[in-house]
Amino acid sequence: MLVLAVMSQLAEEQYGYSLIKLLSDQGLELDQGTLYPLLRRLETQGLLQSEWNVEGARPRRYYVLSPAGREALTILTAEWR
């Protein structure tokens, strides 16, 4: 369920804190120690893409679903239902 919840929020680029806030607003409390290893694992599996943005006050790594991630999300959503 956690993978599905995280992936469902990544149709648009998000950075870690914004993702934690989005999930929290929907009732799923998640800490950084859980989220960041999950994001790295999903990226290693080819389901996410990420890139650093250093233009703001702080450098942030933004994550978004890859094409394979979009396919996997469709499958996971169908299985969940």
Helices and strands as residue ranges (DSSP letters): H 2-8, E 14-15, H 16-25, H 32-44, E 48-53, E 60-65, H 67-80
